[in-house]
Amino acid sequence: MTAPLVSPAAQAVRLPHRLRADAPGWVRRADVVVVGSGVAGLTAALHARATGARVLLVTKALVDAGSTRWAQGGIAAALDPLDSPEEHLRDTLVAGAGLCDEEAVRVLVTEGPQRVRELAALGATFDVDPSGALALTREGGHLRHRIVHAGGDATGAEVERALVAAVAGQPRLAGHAGIEVIEHASVLDLLLGPDGQAAGLTLHVLGEGTRDGVGAVHARAVVLASGGFGQVFSSTTNPPVATGDGLALALRAGAAVADLEFVQFHPTVLFLGPDSTGQQPLLSEALRGEGARIVDAAGTFVMDGVHPLGDLAPRDVVATAMMRRMLATGVDHLFLDARAVPDLETRFPTIVRRCRELGFEPLADLLPIAPAAHFASGGVRTDLGGATSVPGLYACGEVACTGVHGANRLASNSLLEGLVFASRIGDRLAGGLPPQAVPQVDDRVAGLVAPACRARIAAAMTRGAGVLRSGGSLAATAQELAEIPVDHRSPSNEAWEATNLHTVASALVAAATARTETRGSHWREEYDGPQRAWQRHLTATLVDALEVR
């Protein structure tokens, strides 16, 4: 399907082609600049450094403040002798609802076990059973126990710790220093060479002495590993830094993005009341893997009769069933009953502690839950080596669309994807870097959205483009986004974030409007299910205007 598919309301949205910002006041140079310090960014930096390249890693807040550290469940990989990559592939394809790139999934499940072993060799300590073997658990959509975890429910924190330590201890190579890290660095726009290739990026740094303010990094290759955009919705499991900066930067640079309509809402997020917004506490799917059940106020099991896997059905199935029950009964939340989970305090110490801090006792109480935005299955479209449609620009992790997730991510495949495809970018870079391109003067239309519009964007997206969508709700959301002015003239971190969220929201709504079916985590209320004609991908670009094909 190659004809443009953007609605008139989406076409009316004015999106800037670059962020309004001061001219760069300083310049740094590197062979490779990596944006983001989660599992994907740190892994990419380590592998790029192993090639002998000068690597600069920039991160928006502290080096360990991204989404990786919040991952509770673990990493999915066929590490059990009774399991196999073929079975992992099958489960991933089923969850992806017909839109996974099978070749990409095969790369993921085949190379994944070795990448997990390499992570352990770097110093990550995973939980083991009494025999000393890896303790593997099961999550939604998996037919085998293949989830490796650390600290019970603190896998992401342990992965982040090990990778940060590895980056900090990276030895000097060929007389050069190791990986340089700049924290508190907000990326702005990609610098482009005379042939449209990546030539570095502009960024704003706080509290870095002579690097304070807007600067530029000139580099031969740019790797985006900036995470997702959960903050585009009012309620999310994502940290505050997840404002879609890398995705918006790629769109403004002319890169193709794909599958933005497939946003996964995690079913079991602790419900803190109808007025609670921003990052919400996640109750890991591994709880259900150990026996927790979703119930309504009457104690009825919500997932009974809905799917053969019951409470361990794929996340889109569970979130949809929950929303239907909530609509039918006129409530804004359901409950998770984890009281029968064996050794709850020992197996899930972080979750138990957090629940108690918020006034809930998981050993005795039903825990209120409601779906919240969790993971973007789509992103900047890449090939199997992480390359985007812009020469010299690579992407990995949640900001990328490798094709492995399709219409709905299989639980615990995200950390694995970051490990595998970041490593593949390192392999690609080892084949040689292009010469440094001369950054060209960027005279494209610049603009900003006022910071005060951020809450309006999130509220509109939650109402019209959340778990439940329809043609009418999406049209109303597109119209509201079109009415948000892009002319604010006071650059600031808050204005840059609001502008990035507006750009991502506009592209998401355009894609969700174009896909007239229900598939995976994209639920259109007027369509019963997937349609064969829609077993294809939607790609969005922003060149002259936003276009979805």
Salt bridges, closest charged atoms under 4 A:
ASP31 OD1 - ARG54 NH2 3.24
ASP31 OD1 - ARG220 NH1 3.45
ASP83 OD2 - ARG146 NE 2.75
GLU86 OE2 - ARG106 NH1 2.39
GLU87 OE2 - ARG144 NE 2.94
ASP91 OD1 - ARG90 NE 3.29
ASP91 OD2 - ARG146 NH1 2.83
GLU102 OE2 - ARG106 NH2 3.32
GLU111 OE2 - ARG424 NH2 2.71
GLU118 OE1 - ARG115 NH1 2.93
ASP127 OD2 - HIS149 ND1 2.69
GLU158 OE2 - ARG161 NH2 2.77
GLU180 OE1 - ARG28 NH2 2.61
GLU180 OE2 - ARG211 NH1 3.64
ASP189 OD1 - ARG252 NE 2.65
GLU208 OE1 - ARG211 NH2 3.42
ASP245 OD2 - LYS60 NZ 2.75
ASP259 OD1 - HIS537 ND1 2.96
GLU261 OE2 - ARG515 NE 2.61
GLU285 OE1 - ARG288 NH2 3.32
GLU285 OE1 - ARG315 NE 2.64
GLU290 OE2 - ARG347 NE 3.96
ASP296 OD2 - ARG325 NH1 2.94
ASP304 OD1 - ARG293 NH2 2.78
ASP311 OD1 - ARG293 NE 2.52
ASP332 OD1 - HIS333 ND1 2.75
ASP337 OD1 - ARG339 NE 2.92
GLU345 OE2 - ARG356 NH1 2.83
GLU357 OE1 - ARG354 NH1 3.17
GLU361 OE1 - ARG356 NE 2.87
ASP383 OD2 - ARG428 NH2 3.36
GLU417 OE1 - HIS405 NE2 2.74
ASP442 OD1 - ARG18 NE 3.85
ASP442 OD2 - ARG444 NH2 2.83
GLU480 OE2 - ARG456 NE 3.44
GLU480 OE1 - ARG463 NH2 2.87
GLU483 OE1 - ARG456 NH2 3.68
GLU497 OE2 - LYS60 NZ 2.69
GLU497 OE1 - ARG454 NH1 2.86
GLU517 OE2 - ARG515 NH1 2.72
GLU517 OE2 - ARG519 NE 2.68
GLU526 OE2 - ARG524 NH2 2.85
GLU547 OE2 - ARG549 NE 2.54
